[in-house]
């Protein structure tokens, strides 16, 4: 990923927080000499420096064990109009946040580890008030369903993180942009505006 120094994010806690919040990723590998992608939720285990998840067994990526893969976590993004600037000497652009994680794909075969991977996902996305807990479901049923998936682990080798939030513009202009983004009322625009304000406070 092209990451100019203005937009590079190096803070590990900030990156981990981002992956946790925007965990629905695009996982890219190679299949028959061509790029191949799957869209799926991934869980970051910081202590292991690894990502966990699963995909359907018939998915071609279930045979990609041992490959170097790329997981892309895409955050909020928004069009930025030059009409919001204090000058006419400007062009449109796009603000966004994205994290690229590189590592080797491993297919998990151990039944208990597969269950733990599924359980971690369920615990994360179910609300605390939800009556659904994987450990309370008939385990023969769970084992049967698990045969249709390929659980995966990605041992992280490298991370690139980018937050393009108009840092290459004067502070006053950044304030104007965030103000206009708030006025749009759009979900992503509001998130970008919030991130820009936090960035200005650093």
ABEGO torsion letter per residue (X at the ends): XBBBAAABBABAAAAAAAAAABABBBBBBBBGGBBBBBBBBBBBBAAAGBBBBBBBAABAAAAABGBBBBBBBBBBBBBBBAAABABABBBBBBBBBBBBBBEBBBBBABAAAAAAAAAAAAAAABBAABABBAAABBAAAAAAAAAABBBBBBBBABBBBBBBAGAABBAAAAAAAAAAAAAAGBAAAAAAAAAAAAAAAX
